[in-house]
């Protein structure tokens, strides 16, 4: 299958629609939205993050139903606009701006300043929305049926290097931190996932668990940049790890809890992997017509 920018745009649109629907949950229109969903993002944050977040929480608390309805409408409109070709550029630009705003005021920079790790969603779903929107930006002639940006590959590599770096931070570099994250994940996860988490908590993880995890993250990052078959291995292992962490540590985004505002970072990283597949296949799956200087498809399978 030939993965194009249009595929990524529509997938991003579907995720924005999901976010808009989640924003329409009953609890979001009550005071619980600013108190229990927005306010926790500022806990333990440095003052330059915590103080603006406190101001936003105070403002939202005055008209939480109206503000939340506006949030939901914005995200639904972004999703719908990304399914049209006419408003693609506007929708992508708005997606970047809105996502970065949510990343700061809604996610507290993805918890990067408070010890969040790749396992529980760092660097933040909202940041990934903005990055993927850039990778799906139409080419100069306005066409969206081109491969995703070649930057997808270094972005993928940087993501996994940052994942390794976050595990090296004091407090994240022990099996105790993994156990604590599993216990935290139990609360909002569906019953069957909470049962798996409890089972894992009872088991004593080997002391080398974190070191092995860091090594795998680094290998996924390096393999992505080596020509040949290793990028395919990087993508495959990365997607498996992502789905595993989304299940065990993120409870599938706590989508059934009634308080989720997005599916967390798991689906965004999988979408990024598809963008990498599309961008990577251009190098080996397209040739240039020497007469028209336009790309033409070569008769080889897209590597996945």
C-alpha positions as CSV (number, residue, x, y, z in Angstrom):
1,X,0.0,0.0,0.0
2,X,1.3,3.4,-0.9
3,X,1.0,5.7,2.1
4,X,0.5,9.3,1.3
5,X,0.2,12.6,3.1
6,X,-3.6,12.4,2.4
7,X,-3.7,9.1,4.4
8,X,-1.9,10.8,7.3
9,X,-4.2,13.9,7.1
10,X,-7.4,11.8,7.3
11,X,-6.0,9.7,10.1
12,X,-5.1,12.9,12.0
13,X,-8.6,14.1,11.3
14,X,-10.1,11.0,12.8
15,X,-8.1,11.4,16.0
16,X,-9.3,15.1,16.3
17,X,-12.9,13.9,15.9
18,X,-12.3,11.3,18.6
19,X,-10.9,14.0,20.9
20,X,-13.9,16.2,20.2
21,X,-16.3,13.4,21.1
22,X,-14.4,12.7,24.3
23,X,-14.6,16.4,25.1
24,X,-18.4,16.1,24.9
25,X,-18.5,13.6,27.8
26,X,-20.9,14.9,30.6
27,X,-18.1,15.4,33.2
28,X,-16.3,17.8,30.9
29,X,-19.2,20.3,31.3
30,X,-18.9,20.4,35.1
31,X,-16.4,21.9,37.5
32,X,-14.6,18.5,37.5
33,X,-13.1,19.5,34.2
34,X,-10.9,22.3,35.4
35,X,-10.4,20.8,38.9
36,X,-9.7,17.2,38.1
37,X,-8.5,17.2,34.5
38,X,-6.8,20.5,33.9
39,X,-5.5,21.4,37.3
40,X,-3.4,18.1,37.8
41,X,-1.2,19.1,34.8
42,X,0.3,21.9,37.0
43,X,1.2,19.7,40.0
44,X,5.0,19.6,40.5
45,X,5.6,21.9,37.6
46,X,8.2,24.8,37.6
47,X,6.6,28.2,38.1
48,X,6.8,29.2,34.5
49,X,4.4,26.4,33.7
50,X,2.4,26.1,36.8
51,X,1.4,29.8,37.0
52,X,-0.1,30.1,33.5
53,X,-1.9,26.8,34.1
54,X,-3.4,28.1,37.3
55,X,-4.7,31.2,35.4
56,X,-6.3,29.0,32.8
57,X,-7.9,26.8,35.4
58,X,-9.3,29.8,37.1
59,X,-10.7,31.2,33.8
60,X,-12.2,27.9,32.8
61,X,-13.8,27.5,36.2
62,X,-16.0,30.6,35.6
63,X,-17.7,29.2,32.5
64,X,-16.6,25.6,32.3
65,X,-19.6,24.4,30.2
66,X,-19.1,27.2,27.6
67,X,-15.4,26.8,27.4
68,X,-15.5,23.0,27.2
69,X,-18.1,23.2,24.5
70,X,-15.8,25.6,22.6
71,X,-12.9,23.1,23.0
72,X,-15.1,20.3,21.7
73,X,-16.3,22.3,18.7
74,X,-12.7,23.3,17.7
75,X,-11.5,19.7,17.7
76,X,-14.5,18.5,15.8
77,X,-14.1,21.2,13.2
78,X,-10.4,20.4,12.9
79,X,-11.3,16.7,12.2
80,X,-14.0,17.5,9.7
81,X,-11.7,20.1,7.9
82,X,-8.9,17.5,7.5
83,X,-11.3,15.2,5.6
84,X,-11.8,17.9,3.0
85,X,-9.1,18.9,0.4
86,X,-10.2,22.5,0.3
87,X,-9.4,23.4,3.9
88,X,-6.4,21.0,4.4
89,X,-3.7,23.7,4.8
90,X,-5.9,25.8,7.1
91,X,-6.8,22.7,9.1
92,X,-3.2,21.6,9.5
93,X,-2.0,25.0,10.5
94,X,-4.8,25.3,13.0
95,X,-4.0,21.7,14.2
96,X,-0.4,22.8,14.9
97,X,-1.4,25.9,16.8
98,X,-4.2,24.2,18.8
99,X,-2.0,21.1,19.6
100,X,0.8,23.2,20.9
101,X,-1.6,25.2,23.1
102,X,-3.0,22.0,24.5
103,X,0.5,20.7,25.0
104,X,1.4,23.6,27.2
105,X,-1.9,24.5,29.0
106,X,-3.6,21.1,29.0
107,X,-0.7,18.7,29.3
108,X,2.0,20.8,31.1
109,X,4.5,20.1,28.3
110,X,3.6,16.4,28.4
111,X,4.9,16.1,32.0
112,X,8.5,16.4,30.8
113,X,9.4,18.7,33.8
114,X,7.8,16.3,36.3
115,X,9.5,13.0,35.4
116,X,7.1,11.6,32.9
117,X,8.5,8.9,30.7
118,X,7.7,7.3,27.3
119,X,5.8,4.6,29.2
120,X,3.1,6.9,30.5
121,X,2.8,9.2,27.5
122,X,5.8,11.6,27.3
123,X,6.5,13.7,25.4
124,X,2.8,14.2,25.2
125,X,0.1,13.3,22.7
126,X,-0.6,17.0,21.8
127,X,3.0,17.5,20.7
128,X,2.8,14.5,18.4
129,X,-0.4,16.0,16.9
130,X,1.6,19.1,15.9
131,X,4.6,17.1,14.6
132,X,2.5,14.8,12.5
133,X,0.6,17.7,11.0
134,X,3.9,19.1,9.8
135,X,4.9,15.8,8.3
136,X,1.5,15.7,6.4
137,X,1.7,19.3,5.1
138,X,0.9,19.3,1.4
139,X,3.8,19.9,-1.1
140,X,4.2,23.2,-2.9
141,X,1.8,22.4,-5.7
142,X,-0.9,21.8,-3.2
143,X,-1.1,18.1,-3.8
144,X,-1.6,15.7,-0.8
145,X,-1.1,12.5,-2.7
146,X,2.7,12.6,-2.2
147,X,4.7,10.6,0.3
148,X,4.9,12.0,3.8
149,X,7.9,14.3,4.5
150,X,11.3,12.7,4.6
151,X,11.6,14.2,8.1
152,X,9.5,11.4,9.5
153,X,12.5,9.2,9.7
154,X,14.7,11.5,11.9
155,X,11.6,12.4,13.9
156,X,11.0,8.7,14.6
157,X,14.7,8.3,15.6
158,X,14.6,11.4,17.9
159,X,11.5,10.1,19.6
160,X,13.1,6.9,20.6
161,X,16.4,8.6,21.7
162,X,14.3,11.0,23.9
163,X,12.5,7.9,25.3
164,X,15.8,6.4,26.3
165,X,17.0,9.8,27.8
166,X,13.8,10.1,29.9
167,X,14.5,6.7,31.5
168,X,18.0,7.9,32.6
169,X,16.5,10.7,34.7
170,X,16.9,10.1,38.4
171,X,13.7,8.5,39.7
172,X,12.9,6.9,36.4
173,X,16.0,4.6,36.3
174,X,14.7,1.9,38.6
175,X,12.2,-1.0,38.5
176,X,10.4,0.8,41.4
177,X,9.3,3.6,39.0
178,X,7.9,1.0,36.6
179,X,6.0,-0.7,39.4
180,X,4.6,2.7,40.5
181,X,3.4,3.5,37.0
182,X,1.7,0.1,36.7
183,X,-0.2,0.8,40.0
184,X,-1.2,4.2,38.8
185,X,-2.4,2.8,35.5
186,X,-4.8,0.5,37.3
187,X,-7.1,3.2,38.4
188,X,-8.6,4.4,35.1
189,X,-7.9,1.3,33.0
190,X,-10.7,-1.2,32.0
191,X,-11.0,-4.1,34.4
192,X,-9.2,-6.7,32.3
193,X,-6.2,-4.4,31.8
194,X,-6.2,-3.5,35.5
195,X,-6.0,-7.2,36.2
196,X,-2.9,-7.6,34.0
197,X,-1.3,-4.6,35.7
198,X,-1.9,-6.0,39.2
199,X,-0.4,-9.3,38.1
200,X,2.7,-7.6,36.8
201,X,3.0,-5.5,40.0
202,X,3.1,-8.7,42.1
203,X,6.0,-10.0,40.0
204,X,9.5,-8.8,40.9
205,X,11.1,-7.3,37.9
206,X,14.8,-8.0,37.3
207,X,17.1,-5.1,38.2
208,X,18.4,-4.9,34.7
209,X,14.9,-4.2,33.3
210,X,15.4,-0.5,32.8
211,X,18.8,-0.9,31.3
212,X,17.5,-3.4,28.8
213,X,14.6,-1.1,28.0
214,X,17.0,1.8,27.4
215,X,19.2,-0.3,25.2
216,X,16.2,-1.4,23.0
217,X,15.0,2.3,22.7
218,X,18.5,3.3,21.5
219,X,18.6,0.4,19.0
220,X,15.2,1.3,17.6
221,X,16.5,4.9,17.1
222,X,19.8,3.8,15.5
223,X,18.3,1.1,13.3
224,X,15.9,3.6,11.7
225,X,18.8,5.6,10.3
226,X,20.8,2.6,8.8
227,X,20.1,1.9,5.1
228,X,18.8,-1.5,4.3
229,X,16.4,-3.7,6.1
230,X,17.0,-2.3,9.6
231,X,14.5,0.6,9.3
232,X,11.7,-2.0,8.9
233,X,12.9,-3.8,12.1
234,X,13.0,-0.4,13.9
235,X,9.4,0.4,12.9
236,X,8.1,-3.1,13.8
237,X,9.7,-3.2,17.2
238,X,8.7,0.4,17.9
239,X,5.1,-0.3,17.1
240,X,5.1,-3.4,19.3
241,X,6.6,-1.5,22.2
242,X,4.2,1.4,21.7
243,X,1.1,-0.8,21.6
244,X,2.4,-2.7,24.7
245,X,2.9,0.5,26.7
246,X,-0.4,1.9,25.5
247,X,-2.1,-1.2,26.8
248,X,-0.3,-1.7,30.1
249,X,0.8,1.8,31.2
250,X,-1.8,4.0,29.5
251,X,-4.9,1.8,29.8
252,X,-5.7,2.3,26.1
253,X,-5.8,6.0,26.9
254,X,-8.3,5.4,29.7
255,X,-11.0,5.8,27.0
256,X,-13.6,4.1,29.1
257,X,-13.0,6.1,32.3
258,X,-15.3,9.0,31.2
259,X,-12.5,11.5,31.8
260,X,-10.2,10.9,28.9
261,X,-9.6,13.9,26.6
262,X,-7.5,12.0,24.1
263,X,-6.3,8.5,23.4
264,X,-2.8,9.3,24.8
265,X,0.3,9.0,22.8
266,X,0.0,5.4,21.6
267,X,-2.1,5.9,18.5
268,X,-0.1,9.0,17.5
269,X,3.2,7.1,17.6
270,X,1.6,4.3,15.5
271,X,0.5,7.0,13.0
272,X,4.0,8.4,13.0
273,X,5.3,4.9,12.2
274,X,2.9,4.8,9.1
275,X,4.3,8.2,8.1
276,X,7.9,6.7,8.4
277,X,6.9,3.8,6.2
278,X,5.5,6.1,3.6
279,X,8.5,8.4,3.6
280,X,11.0,5.5,3.6
281,X,9.3,3.7,0.8
282,X,9.8,6.8,-1.4
283,X,13.5,6.2,-1.5
284,X,13.2,2.7,-2.7
285,X,9.8,2.6,-4.3
286,X,9.9,5.7,-6.6
287,X,12.0,6.6,-9.6
288,X,12.2,9.9,-11.5
289,X,11.1,10.1,-15.1
290,X,14.1,11.6,-16.9
291,X,11.9,13.3,-19.4
292,X,9.2,14.9,-17.2
293,X,11.3,15.0,-14.0
294,X,8.3,13.7,-12.2
295,X,8.3,10.8,-9.7
296,X,6.9,7.5,-11.0
297,X,6.1,4.4,-9.1
298,X,8.6,1.5,-9.4
299,X,7.2,-2.0,-9.4
300,X,8.4,-3.1,-6.0
301,X,6.5,-3.6,-2.7
302,X,6.4,-1.0,-0.1
303,X,8.6,-2.1,2.8
304,X,6.9,-2.5,6.1
